[in-house]
Amino acid sequence: MSIHLFDTDFHNPLIISGPCSAETATQVMDTAILLKKTGKVHLLRAGVWKPRTKPGSFEGIGKAGFAWLTDAKKETGLPVAVEVGNVRHVEEALLNDIDVLWIGARTTVNPFLVQEIADALVGTSTPVLIKNPINPDLDLWIGALERFRNIGVPVGLVHRGFSTYSVSEYRNPPMWHLPLEVKRRFPEIKMICDPSHISGKRTMLKKIAQTSIDLDFDGLMIETHINPDDAWSDAKQQITPQELEFLLNELVWRKGNSEITENNSQLAKLREQINQIDEELLTLIGQRMKVADLIGIYKKENNITIYQAERWNEILYRGLSGSTMHGLSEHFIRNYFDAIHLESIEHQNRVMNEGNK
């Protein structure tokens, strides 16, 4: 069966929902019926195979879950989607008339597996959703996208956040600039947000979902369960179908750029202000780097190292102290000064090592 989930005439926004894992026939059916009742869900998702970080955790019910999904589809009319991680998974899914496949974050990091799965889909028209890799590597994500586009199947992308070693309020920090860069390069590809895996906890779902909508994402993938607290996997990030309906009703869906006309003079004027400010910022940063070059010359002449910890701490402290005054977050200030610092080091390094090649 082929459904064109990523055509421009399909549901926009596209809402995908269902349990993290298919656990029992009753759980799948009851969840599907309640999701259908909301009138807002277009695709039922459920994990049949669950790649886990460590052995011993629940790793999915296996192919026995396909019968439950088939029954749920017959009862509700909702098309179904499952995650596949290897060729055998693909073969089982196609044999059981699964409508949409998705590639998980742990699979996207492996080009060999991605290519094998793509090869297994040659000659089919089964849509594929590709989650971003665990690590923040756009080339891996785009590479997976290209492998499936090359075989001619419909493709969409799912942003589920990225792993980090730093302490974060998120399970997988969204790093919004990365999916936005992919959207910039491939504006024709549908981008879905997965707030469940970004947040790791249900209390943050609305905030993340609304942010993605405001960034012109094309839909949401949110995990639901008839009894989330008793779920066999990812219990903290799942909500009930009734809670999903309430959440979706609370969200504000905004117009995309295609609906902004040239006649919207107020927006045009504000954007022109942004353009002018950006020009001024770039000019100032360029001037800053010229000063960094002069500092590099001084350090070279006086045999001083490029990195000076006390000076760097002073700059960062001054920036953070003024963040509230300027309406900027501490997270932004740290990222901004880190980037400025690295660029300054590059400039000074070039100056100090000229002629040493």
TAUR-V71291 format. One record per residue. N is the residue number from 0. RES is the residue in one small letter. PHI is phi as a letter, one per 20 degrees, with the letter a starting at -180 (999 if undefined). Layout:
BEGIN
n: [N | N]
res: [RES | RES]
phi: [PHI | PHI]
END
This chain:
BEGIN
n: [0 | 1 | 2 | 3 | 4 | 5 | 6 | 7 | 8 | 9 | 10 | 11 | 12 | 13 | 14 | 15 | 16 | 17 | 18 | 19 | 20 | 21 | 22 | 23 | 24 | 25 | 26 | 27 | 28 | 29 | 30 | 31 | 32 | 33 | 34 | 35 | 36 | 37 | 38 | 39 | 40 | 41 | 42 | 43 | 44 | 45 | 46 | 47 | 48 | 49 | 50 | 51 | 52 | 53 | 54 | 55 | 56 | 57 | 58 | 59 | 60 | 61 | 62 | 63 | 64 | 65 | 66 | 67 | 68 | 69 | 70 | 71 | 72 | 73 | 74 | 75 | 76 | 77 | 78 | 79 | 80 | 81 | 82 | 83 | 84 | 85 | 86 | 87 | 88 | 89 | 90 | 91 | 92 | 93 | 94 | 95 | 96 | 97 | 98 | 99 | 100 | 101 | 102 | 103 | 104 | 105 | 106 | 107 | 108 | 109 | 110 | 111 | 112 | 113 | 114 | 115 | 116 | 117 | 118 | 119 | 120 | 121 | 122 | 123 | 124 | 125 | 126 | 127 | 128 | 129 | 130 | 131 | 132 | 133 | 134 | 135 | 136 | 137 | 138 | 139 | 140 | 141 | 142 | 143 | 144 | 145 | 146 | 147 | 148 | 149 | 150 | 151 | 152 | 153 | 154 | 155 | 156 | 157 | 158 | 159 | 160 | 161 | 162 | 163 | 164 | 165 | 166 | 167 | 168 | 169 | 170 | 171 | 172 | 173 | 174 | 175 | 176 | 177 | 178 | 179 | 180 | 181 | 182 | 183 | 184 | 185 | 186 | 187 | 188 | 189 | 190 | 191 | 192 | 193 | 194 | 195 | 196 | 197 | 198 | 199 | 200 | 201 | 202 | 203 | 204 | 205 | 206 | 207 | 208 | 209 | 210 | 211 | 212 | 213 | 214 | 215 | 216 | 217 | 218 | 219 | 220 | 221 | 222 | 223 | 224 | 225 | 226 | 227 | 228 | 229 | 230 | 231 | 232 | 233 | 234 | 235 | 236 | 237 | 238 | 239 | 240 | 241 | 242 | 243 | 244 | 245 | 246 | 247 | 248 | 249 | 250 | 251 | 252 | 253 | 254 | 255 | 256 | 257 | 258 | 259 | 260 | 261 | 262 | 263 | 264 | 265 | 266 | 267 | 268 | 269 | 270 | 271 | 272 | 273 | 274 | 275 | 276 | 277 | 278 | 279 | 280 | 281 | 282 | 283 | 284 | 285 | 286 | 287 | 288 | 289 | 290 | 291 | 292 | 293 | 294 | 295 | 296 | 297 | 298 | 299 | 300 | 301 | 302 | 303 | 304 | 305 | 306 | 307 | 308 | 309 | 310 | 311 | 312 | 313 | 314 | 315 | 316 | 317 | 318 | 319 | 320 | 321 | 322 | 323 | 324 | 325 | 326 | 327 | 328 | 329 | 330 | 331 | 332 | 333 | 334 | 335 | 336 | 337 | 338 | 339 | 340 | 341 | 342 | 343 | 344 | 345 | 346 | 347 | 348 | 349 | 350 | 351 | 352 | 353 | 354 | 355 | 356]
res: [m | s | i | h | l | f | d | t | d | f | h | n | p | l | i | i | s | g | p | c | s | a | e | t | a | t | q | v | m | d | t | a | i | l | l | k | k | t | g | k | v | h | l | l | r | a | g | v | w | k | p | r | t | k | p | g | s | f | e | g | i | g | k | a | g | f | a | w | l | t | d | a | k | k | e | t | g | l | p | v | a | v | e | v | g | n | v | r | h | v | e | e | a | l | l | n | d | i | d | v | l | w | i | g | a | r | t | t | v | n | p | f | l | v | q | e | i | a | d | a | l | v | g | t | s | t | p | v | l | i | k | n | p | i | n | p | d | l | d | l | w | i | g | a | l | e | r | f | r | n | i | g | v | p | v | g | l | v | h | r | g | f | s | t | y | s | v | s | e | y | r | n | p | p | m | w | h | l | p | l | e | v | k | r | r | f | p | e | i | k | m | i | c | d | p | s | h | i | s | g | k | r | t | m | l | k | k | i | a | q | t | s | i | d | l | d | f | d | g | l | m | i | e | t | h | i | n | p | d | d | a | w | s | d | a | k | q | q | i | t | p | q | e | l | e | f | l | l | n | e | l | v | w | r | k | g | n | s | e | i | t | e | n | n | s | q | l | a | k | l | r | e | q | i | n | q | i | d | e | e | l | l | t | l | i | g | q | r | m | k | v | a | d | l | i | g | i | y | k | k | e | n | n | i | t | i | y | q | a | e | r | w | n | e | i | l | y | r | g | l | s | g | s | t | m | h | g | l | s | e | h | f | i | r | n | y | f | d | a | i | h | l | e | s | i | e | h | q | n | r | v | m | n | e | g | n | k]
phi: [999 | c | c | e | f | d | f | f | e | e | g | c | e | e | d | d | b | q | f | g | c | f | d | b | f | f | f | f | f | f | f | f | f | f | f | f | f | f | m | c | d | d | b | e | d | a | e | e | d | d | f | d | f | c | f | o | f | f | d | n | f | n | f | f | f | f | f | f | f | f | f | f | f | f | f | d | n | f | f | c | c | c | e | c | c | b | f | f | f | f | f | f | f | f | f | d | m | f | e | c | d | c | d | f | f | f | e | g | f | d | g | f | f | g | f | f | f | f | f | f | d | g | n | d | c | f | f | c | d | d | f | f | f | g | e | f | c | f | f | f | f | f | f | f | g | f | f | e | f | f | e | n | e | f | c | c | d | c | e | c | n | c | f | b | e | f | f | b | f | e | f | c | g | f | l | g | f | f | f | f | f | f | f | f | f | c | f | e | e | f | d | d | d | d | f | f | e | f | e | m | b | f | f | d | g | f | g | f | f | f | f | f | f | f | e | m | f | e | r | c | d | c | f | c | b | f | b | g | f | d | f | f | b | l | f | f | d | e | c | f | g | f | f | f | g | f | f | f | f | e | f | d | e | d | f | f | f | f | e | e | e | f | f | f | f | f | f | f | f | f | f | f | f | g | g | f | f | f | f | f | f | f | f | f | f | f | f | f | f | f | f | f | f | f | f | f | f | f | f | f | f | d | l | d | f | f | e | c | g | f | f | f | f | f | f | f | f | f | f | f | f | e | f | f | g | e | m | d | f | f | g | f | g | f | f | f | f | f | f | f | f | f | f | f | f | f | f | f | f | f | f | f | d | f | n | e | f]
END
